[in-house]
Amino acid sequence: MASGLDTESIISSMMAVEGNGKVRLQLRQAAAQARQDGWNEVKGKLSALQTAAVALRSAATWGETQTVESSDTTKITARQIAGAAPGGVRLEVGQLARAPQRTYAFTPQAGTSQLTIGSTTVDLTAGATLDDAVAAINASADAGVYAVNVGGQLVLSGKTTGAAATITASGAGLVEDTGKAKAGLDAQFTVDGVPGTASSNVVTTAVPGVELTLKAVTAGEVTVTAGAPAPNTAAITEKLKAFIDAYNATVDTVRGKLTEKRVPDASTSADARKGALFGDPALQGILSNLRGQIGAVVSGNPEATDALADLGITTGDATGSATFSADAVAGKLKLDTTKLAATLAADPTAVRRLLGGGGVDGFAQRFEGALTPATQVGGTIEGAATAAGSEVTRLKDAMSRLDSRLASREELLRKQFAALETALSRSQSQQSNLLGALGQA
């Protein structure tokens, strides 16, 4: 270089100084993006919480259920399939249903052959053995039988039980051993002394609303008892646990956003993202609203069941004689399942009304309504997230314009330094020519 200057280093240094503005824009963009992400995360938690609240009043949650029990499950088992009359019935089993069975001698054929099982044809290859025939029959979904090789004989058992079930089989090399034939049988039983039959050991017509599975002949009576219809305590408990889990997850997220502090003079994107919603008044208002709804009384219910605390849903004790609990201080909920079970047993209708499942507005409806201003389209959260997103877009556009200006500036600097080098080179050439001319004079 004519100037002897490190042009690249000079240009890089100058561009680095002028590029400081872009770094500041990038940090501001990271902070704005963190605000948008933070609000979207909070909305996701609140939406899940709202869904859990809806489940508390759902008809599916409050559908009545019955217990159906057998006094001897080795002989008869029972399960509810529809509404059953509460009380017990006496059952005796005199005979189990059975599928028909036929036994055949089988002789392999030199050529290809066929077996006809009922109305289904099974093809056999030349020289097919008994085991080959068994495999071919079992591979046919339409044959309606199970095949097995028993002591060198082909035994066919029907797939359907009952006296009306039959098996027919024919074909070259197939001869029935009629002495081993077994007819299908119907199940025979009595219900409170009244005889009944069924083609299957699974009986749905003997006791309305109950499916019986007959497992053995009884030597005496077996009692099947249907309980009175009642709310499904297990289902209600699970829905309340799901609500509490969703609530606690929301509290953790919101408190985390509110308490995460900003990093002063952040120099990295990671630091710039921290504390994006620190102390945000709107977010603080959402948290306060949640806590207020949990502790509020639902009017119209008896005093003993007019708040979640009456169901055993509380934040626990944070002070006093109780062991200190950070979760209680944070306002997270816990469930006393023993208290819930006792309250449900004492007055399930009052619990249903409290939670909003009784056809009138209760806790669930009120809680959903309290969340709606924040979670709805165009609501508080969407507005805040949209504003942050607009800031992100604005900063991206600003950085794009800055990149264009920096590129133009760098191009100009390179042209200026190139012109400087050209001028210096020309000057040095002229000086050399002048000195040469003077030396010859």
N, C-alpha and C positions, 0 to 999 in steps of 0.2 A: 504494500500500500504506500502511495506517495506520502501520505500524512504520517504513517507509522502508528496510526491509532487502531485500537481494537474496536472496530465499528460495531460488531455483533454484541459485544458486552455493553457498549454504551447504549445501543438501542434497547437491549433487554432491560437494562437498569431503568431507562426512561419509561419504558412501557410498564414495568412493574409498579413504578410510582403512580402512573396514570391509571393503572388497573386496580388500585386500592378501592376505588369507588365501587367496582364490581363485587369485591369481597364483602363490602358492607351490604350491598343489595342481596347477596347470597345468604348472609346471616339473617337478614330481615325476612327473606323468603322462607327460610327454615323455621323461623318462629311462627310465621303466619300459617305454614303448612301444619305445624304442630297444633295450632289452635283449631284448625279445621278437623284434623284427625282426632283430636281430643273430644270435640263436640260430637263427632260421628260415633265415637266409641261410647260416649255417655248415652246417646240416643239408642244405640243397640242394646245397652243394658236396660234402659227404661222400657223399651219395646218388649223385651223378654219378660220383664217384671209385669207389664200390663197383660201379657198373654197368660202368665201364671195367675193373675188376679181373676181373669175371665174364667179360668178353669174352676175357681172356687164356687162359682154360681152355676156351673154347667149342669144340665139335666143328667148328663152321663155320670157326673160325680155323685149326684144324689139319687140315682136309680136304686130302688130297693132290691135287696138280695135275700135269699133264703139258704139255710143250711139243710142239707139232706144227708142223713146218716143211716148206716146199716149196723145192726147189732152183731153181725158176724160177717165180716168182709171176706172170710175164706170161702163162704158159700154164695153170698150175694153182695155186690157192690151197687151203689146208687149215686146218681148225680142229677142235679136240677137241669131241666132243659126248657122249662116254662114255669109260670106260676103254679105252685102246688098247694093243695089244701093243707093247712097246718095240722099236725097230728101224726099218729102212727098207724101203719097197716101191718097185718100179720101175713107172712108169706111162707109157703112150703114148696119145694121143688121135688117133683116125683121123677122127672126124666129130663135130661139135657138134650138139646137139639144136636143132630149128628148129620154129617154129609154121607152120601152113599159111597160104597167102595166095591170095586170089582177086581178080580185077579185072573191073569191070563198066562198061559204057556206061550212062549215066543220062539219061533224058529226062523233064523236068518234065511233070506232068499238070495238065490244066485244072481238075479237081475234086480233092476230097480223095482220098487214096490210102493204101495200106499197103505196107510192106515186111516180109517174113518172113525173119528171120535165125535159122536153126536152128528152135527152137520158140517164138521170141519175136516178137511183132508190134510193129512200129514205125509209128505213125500220122504221116502227112504232111499238111500243110494244102494247100489248092488253090494250084497254081502254085509249090509248093516247089522251090527250086533245089537243085543238087547240094550246095552248102554247107549248105543247110537240112537236107538228108538226112544229111549227115555229122554235124551237130550233134545231130540227133534220135537217131541210132544211138549216138553216144558218151554221150548222156544216159541211155541204157538200161543199167542195171547187169546185166540178165539176158541181154543180147545175146551176150556172150562174145567180142566182137571189138573191135578198134580200127578206126575208119574214118578215111580221109583222102582229100582231093581231090588226085590226082596227074595233072597235065596234062589236066584235064577228065574224068577217069575216077574212079569210086569204087573205092578199094582197101580191102579188108577183110583184116586180119591177125588170126589167132587169139590169144587170151590164154593158150592152153595149148600147150606144145611137145609133140613126140612124133609118131611115125608113126600113132598111133591118133587123133590130133586131126583133126577135119574142120571145114569151113565149108560151109554151104548157105545160099543167099540167093535169094529170088524176089520178084516184085512187078511191077506195071504200070510200064513204062518202064525196066525193068532187064534188060540183056542181057550175059551173061558173055563176056569175051574169054578163051577157053579157052587160047589160046597163051601167056598170061601166068600161068597157074595154077602154084602151087608147093605141093607136098605137104609135110606135116609130116615131120620126121625125128627118129629116136632118136639119142642120143649113142652113139658107138662108141669103145671104149677097151680097153686090156689092162692087167691088174694082174699083174706078174711073169710076163708072157707069156700069161696066161689071158684070153680075150676076154670082154667084158661089154658090155651095153647099158643105157641108161636113157632114160626119156622126157624127162628134164630135164637141164640142164647142172649142176644142183646134185645131187650124188650122195652118198647116205648108205649105200649097200649095197656099195660096192666095197672099202672098207677099214673093218672093224668099229671103231666108236668114233670115226671121223673123217668129217667132212663135207668133200667135195671140190667145188670150184667150177671147172668146166672153162671156160677162157676162150679157148683157141685150139687149133688142130690142131698137134701137136708134130712136129718133124722128127727127134726122137730121144727118149731116155728122160728123164723127170723123176722125181726121187726125193723121196718124202714120208717124213719121218723123225719117229717119235714117241719122245720122251725117256722115261726111266724115271720112274715116279711119285715125287714128292718133296713135302715141305711147301711151301706157298706162302709163300716168303720175303717177298714184297712185302706180303701180307696180315698176316703176323705182325709185320712192322716197323711197319705202320700202326696196329695195335692197341696196340703198345708206345708209339708216339708219342702216341696218344690217351690212354693211361693217364698218361704223363708230363705231358701238358698238363693233365689233370684234377687230378693231384697238385699241380702247381705253382700252379694256380689256387686250390686249397684252402689251400695254404701261404700264399699272398698274402693271402687273406681272413682266415684265422685270425690271422696275425701282425699284420695291420692292426687287427683288433679288440683284440688284446692290447696293442699299443703306442700306440693313440690315447688320449691323456691327457684327463682330465676338465677342465672349465673351472671354476675356483674361483668361487663366488658367481655362478653363471650367472644372467643376467637375461632371456634369450630362450630360446625353445624349441629353436632351432638349437644354442645353446651347451649347453643341458641334455642334448641327445641325445649329445653328444660323450663319448667315453671310457666308454660304457655297459658294456663288457666289459673294461676296462683291467685287466690282470694277473689275470683271473679264473682261479682254480686249476683248475676243471674244464676250461676251454678249454685251459689250459696243458698239462694232462694228455693231452688229445686230440692236441695237436701233438707232444708227446713220444712218444706211442704210435705215431703215423704215422712219425716218424723212426726209431724203433726197428725197426719192421717192415721198412722199406726196407733197412736194413743187416744184418738177421739172416740167418743161414745156414739153408738148407732141408736138413734131414737126409735121408739116403738117397741123395743124389746124389754123384757123384765130386767131389773137391775142386775140380777145374777148372771145374765148373758147379754150384756149390751156393749161389750168391748172385747178386743182380742185377748186381753189379759185374762179374761174369764175362761178362755180356752187353753190357758197355759202358754200363751205366746207373749214373751216379755224380753226385755234386754238384760234381765238378770240384775244382780246387785253389783254396783261398782265400788261402794263404800260401806261403812258400818262394820258389822261383825262378819260379813261374808268375805270370802277370799277375793282379793282385787282381781278384776277382769278387764283387760284392755279392750276386749270385744264389747263389753257393756259400756265402757266409756265412749267407744266409737258409735254406739247406738245400734249395734247389730243384734238380731233377734235370735232367740232360742226357743225350743218347744218342749214343754213338759208333757210328754205323751201320756203319763198316768192321769194328769188332770184332764187332758183332752178326752181320754177314754171315759172317765167318770162323768164328764159333762154330757157327752154324747149319749151315754147310757141313761142318764137322768132325764134329759129333755132334748132329743135329737131335732125336734121341730124348731125349738128356739135357736139351736145352733145353725140350722139351715137358714132361718130368717136373718140371723146376725150376719152370715156370710153372703147373703143375697140370693140364695137358691130357692126361696119360697115364693116366688112370683111378685115380691115387692123389693124395692131397692134396699140393699144392705151394704155391708162393707165393700164388697167387690165393685159394685156399681159406683159407689162414692170414690173409691180409690182410682178406678179407671178414669172417672171424670176429672179427678185432680191432676192426672198425668197428661190428659189430652192436650191442654194448651202448650205443653212442652214438646210432645211427640207428634202432633198432627202436622199435616202438610202445611207449610207456611207458618208453623209455630215457632216458639222461642228458639229451640235448638236449630231448626233448619235455617232460621234467619241468621243466627250467629255463625253457623257453619258456612252459609252462603257468603256472608260478609268476609270471612277469612279466606274463602276460596277466591273471591274477587280480588283480594289483596295479593294472593299468590299469583294470579293471572297478571295483575298490574305490574308486579315486580319482575315477572318473566319477560313481559314486553319491554320494561325499562332496561333489563339486562341485554335483551336482543338489540335494542337501539344502541346501548353502550358498546356492545361487541362490534357493531358496524362502525361506530366512531373510532374505536381503538384500532380496528383494521385499517381504516383510512389514515389515521394518525401514523401508524407504523409504516404504511406505504409511503407517506409523505417524508418521514424521517429517512427512509432508505434512499429516496430520490435526492434529498438534500445532501446526505453524506456522499452519494455517488457523484453529485455535481461538484462537491468540495474536492473529492479525489481527482476528478477530471481537471478542475481548475488548478490544483496544486501540481498535477503532473505536467500541464501545459506550461506553468510558470517555471517549473524546474527545467524543462526542455529549453525554454527561451533563455534562461540564465546560462545554461551550458553552452548554447550557441554563441551568446554574447561574449562569454569568457574565451571561447575558442577564437573568435574574431579578434579580440584584443591581443591575444597572445601572438597572432600572426602579424600584427601591425608593427 
